[in-house]
Amino acid sequence: MEFSDDPYVLELLPEFVDTWLDDISTQMSVLIESNNGDDLYRMGHTLKGSCLQFGLEKIAALGIELMGYAKERKWEAAKLLESKLLSEFDRIKKELSSK
């Protein structure tokens, strides 16, 4: 993965990744289990937009996917997406720590 050359972006990226790891770990399951499609959609929308700001296009695409699952109330598919999101953010965290 290519990271931005912008030192400001690189400085903020580790905290951004940690925040999303925490948010996904603590909030996503609750939203899915409570069938809260509106807030799950909002989470996907925020994920998409914020990841695009950091150039994390693969995760942004997963945010779009999450928005669709939330809108269509596909709870099982959304639950499967949770582990994909955590894996992607973990991968980025490892890449950052090896820089």
Backbone as numpy.savetxt, mean C-alpha at the origin, in Angstrom:
# Nx Ny Nz CAx CAy CAz Cx Cy Cz
14.53 -2.40 -8.47 13.69 -1.23 -8.47 14.57 0.00 -8.47
14.19 0.95 -9.25 14.90 2.22 -9.31 14.24 3.21 -8.36
15.03 3.77 -7.46 14.52 4.79 -6.57 14.87 6.15 -7.13
14.11 7.11 -6.72 14.33 8.49 -7.14 15.73 8.96 -6.74
16.29 9.85 -7.53 17.56 10.47 -7.18 17.35 11.67 -6.25
16.11 12.06 -6.07 15.78 13.20 -5.23 16.09 12.87 -3.77
17.04 13.59 -3.16 17.42 13.27 -1.78 16.26 13.44 -0.80
15.37 14.36 -1.06 14.21 14.56 -0.19 13.29 13.35 -0.22
13.05 12.83 -1.40 12.21 11.63 -1.55 12.88 10.45 -0.86
14.16 10.28 -1.07 14.89 9.17 -0.44 14.89 9.28 1.09
14.91 10.50 1.58 14.88 10.72 3.03 13.51 10.33 3.61
12.45 10.62 2.88 11.09 10.35 3.37 10.62 8.92 3.14
11.22 8.24 2.18 10.74 6.92 1.77 10.73 5.88 2.89
11.77 5.75 3.72 11.71 4.74 4.78 10.53 4.93 5.74
10.29 6.16 6.14 9.16 6.43 7.04 7.83 6.16 6.33
7.75 6.52 5.07 6.55 6.26 4.27 6.25 4.76 4.23
7.27 3.96 3.97 7.12 2.50 3.91 6.69 1.96 5.27
7.34 2.40 6.33 6.98 1.93 7.68 5.55 2.29 8.05
5.13 3.49 7.68 3.76 3.92 7.97 2.75 3.04 7.26
3.01 2.74 5.99 2.07 1.89 5.25 2.10 0.46 5.77
3.25 -0.05 6.14 3.30 -1.39 6.73 2.43 -1.45 7.98
2.53 -0.43 8.81 1.72 -0.38 10.03 0.24 -0.23 9.71
-0.10 0.68 8.81 -1.51 0.91 8.46 -2.16 -0.33 7.88
-1.45 -0.99 6.98 -2.01 -2.20 6.36 -2.17 -3.29 7.41
-1.16 -3.45 8.26 -1.19 -4.49 9.29 -2.30 -4.28 10.32
-2.56 -3.03 10.65 -3.51 -2.77 11.73 -4.92 -2.43 11.25
-5.05 -1.84 10.08 -6.36 -1.33 9.66 -7.05 -2.16 8.57
-6.28 -2.71 7.67 -6.91 -3.34 6.50 -7.79 -4.52 6.89
-7.31 -5.39 7.75 -8.11 -6.55 8.17 -9.40 -6.11 8.86
-9.29 -5.08 9.68 -10.47 -4.58 10.39 -11.52 -4.07 9.40
-11.06 -3.34 8.39 -11.98 -2.82 7.38 -12.64 -3.95 6.59
-11.86 -4.96 6.27 -12.38 -6.10 5.51 -13.37 -6.89 6.36
-12.98 -7.20 7.59 -13.83 -8.01 8.46 -15.13 -7.30 8.82
-15.11 -5.98 8.87 -16.32 -5.23 9.18 -17.11 -4.85 7.92
-16.64 -5.35 6.76 -17.28 -5.05 5.47 -17.42 -3.54 5.24
-16.39 -2.81 5.60 -16.38 -1.36 5.47 -15.77 -0.98 4.11
-16.58 -1.11 3.09 -16.12 -0.85 1.74 -15.73 0.59 1.48
-16.44 1.53 2.12 -16.14 2.94 1.89 -14.73 3.30 2.37
-14.41 2.91 3.60 -13.08 3.23 4.12 -11.98 2.39 3.46
-12.31 1.16 3.07 -11.34 0.34 2.35 -11.05 0.96 0.98
-12.08 1.47 0.32 -11.90 2.16 -0.95 -11.00 3.38 -0.75
-11.26 4.14 0.31 -10.46 5.33 0.60 -9.01 4.96 0.86
-8.80 3.84 1.56 -7.43 3.38 1.81 -6.74 3.05 0.49
-7.43 2.36 -0.40 -6.86 2.03 -1.70 -6.55 3.28 -2.51
-7.44 4.25 -2.46 -7.25 5.50 -3.20 -6.05 6.27 -2.66
-5.92 6.35 -1.35 -4.77 7.03 -0.73 -3.48 6.29 -1.05
-3.54 4.97 -0.99 -2.37 4.15 -1.31 -1.92 4.41 -2.74
-2.86 4.41 -3.66 -2.54 4.67 -5.07 -1.87 6.02 -5.24
-2.50 7.06 -4.74 -1.97 8.40 -4.94 -0.64 8.64 -4.28
-0.52 8.20 -3.04 0.73 8.46 -2.33 1.89 7.65 -2.90
1.60 6.43 -3.32 2.67 5.61 -3.92 3.13 6.17 -5.25
2.22 6.73 -6.02 2.62 7.36 -7.28 3.55 8.54 -7.02
3.34 9.27 -5.94 4.21 10.39 -5.59 5.64 9.93 -5.33
5.79 8.70 -4.86 7.12 8.15 -4.56 7.66 7.26 -5.69
6.90 7.15 -6.77 7.34 6.34 -7.90 7.16 4.85 -7.70
6.32 4.46 -6.76 6.07 3.05 -6.46 4.85 2.58 -7.26
5.06 2.43 -8.55 3.96 2.17 -9.47 3.30 0.80 -9.27
4.10 -0.19 -8.91 3.54 -1.53 -8.71 2.56 -1.52 -7.53
2.93 -0.85 -6.45 2.04 -0.79 -5.29 0.84 0.12 -5.60
1.06 1.17 -6.35 -0.05 2.03 -6.75 -1.10 1.23 -7.53
-0.64 0.33 -8.38 -1.56 -0.53 -9.13 -2.34 -1.45 -8.19
-1.69 -1.91 -7.13 -2.39 -2.72 -6.13 -3.44 -1.87 -5.39
-3.15 -0.60 -5.20 -4.13 0.31 -4.60 -5.36 0.44 -5.47
-5.16 0.51 -6.78 -6.28 0.57 -7.72 -7.08 -0.72 -7.65
-6.38 -1.83 -7.56 -7.03 -3.14 -7.44 -7.87 -3.19 -6.15
-7.32 -2.68 -5.06 -8.03 -2.65 -3.79 -9.29 -1.79 -3.90
-9.20 -0.68 -4.58 -10.37 0.17 -4.78 -11.49 -0.60 -5.46
-11.13 -1.38 -6.47 -12.13 -2.18 -7.17 -12.77 -3.23 -6.28
-11.94 -3.92 -5.50 -12.48 -4.94 -4.59 -13.39 -4.31 -3.55
-13.02 -3.15 -3.05 -13.85 -2.48 -2.05 -15.19 -2.06 -2.65
-15.14 -1.52 -3.84 -16.36 -1.06 -4.50 -17.29 -2.23 -4.80
-16.70 -3.36 -5.20 -17.49 -4.53 -5.56 -17.77 -5.44 -4.37
-17.25 -5.05 -3.19 -17.46 -5.82 -1.95 -16.89 -7.24 -2.06
-15.73 -7.36 -2.68 -15.04 -8.65 -2.82 -14.05 -8.80 -1.67
-14.56 -9.22 -0.54 -13.79 -9.25 0.70 -12.66 -10.27 0.67
-12.89 -11.44 0.10 -11.84 -12.46 0.04 -10.68 -12.01 -0.84
-11.00 -11.41 -1.97 -9.95 -10.91 -2.87 -9.16 -9.79 -2.18
-9.87 -8.93 -1.44 -9.19 -7.85 -0.72 -8.26 -8.43 0.35
-8.70 -9.47 1.02 -7.88 -10.10 2.06 -6.60 -10.67 1.45
-6.70 -11.29 0.29 -5.51 -11.82 -0.39 -4.55 -10.70 -0.80
-5.12 -9.57 -1.15 -4.31 -8.44 -1.56 -3.50 -7.87 -0.38
-4.02 -8.04 0.82 -3.32 -7.54 2.01 -1.91 -8.14 2.10
-1.78 -9.44 1.90 -0.45 -10.07 1.98 0.46 -9.61 0.84
-0.11 -9.37 -0.34 0.69 -8.86 -1.45 1.25 -7.47 -1.13
0.40 -6.63 -0.56 0.84 -5.28 -0.21 1.95 -5.32 0.84
1.75 -6.13 1.86 2.78 -6.24 2.90 4.10 -6.76 2.32
4.02 -7.73 1.42 5.23 -8.27 0.78 5.95 -7.21 -0.04
5.19 -6.44 -0.79 5.81 -5.39 -1.62 6.49 -4.34 -0.76
5.82 -3.89 0.29 6.44 -2.89 1.16 7.65 -3.47 1.90
7.57 -4.74 2.30 8.74 -5.39 2.93 9.92 -5.46 1.97
9.63 -5.77 0.72 10.68 -5.85 -0.29 11.36 -4.49 -0.46
10.57 -3.44 -0.52 11.13 -2.10 -0.67 11.96 -1.73 0.56
11.46 -2.08 1.72 12.20 -1.79 2.97 13.56 -2.47 2.95
13.61 -3.72 2.49 14.88 -4.43 2.41 15.82 -3.80 1.40
15.27 -3.38 0.27 16.10 -2.72 -0.74 16.67 -1.41 -0.21
15.86 -0.67 0.52 16.33 0.59 1.09 17.43 0.37 2.11
17.29 -0.67 2.90 18.29 -0.91 3.94 19.61 -1.43 3.36
19.57 -1.94 2.14 20.80 -2.42 1.52 21.51 -1.33 0.72
20.91 -0.15 0.64 21.52 0.98 -0.09 22.59 1.64 0.73
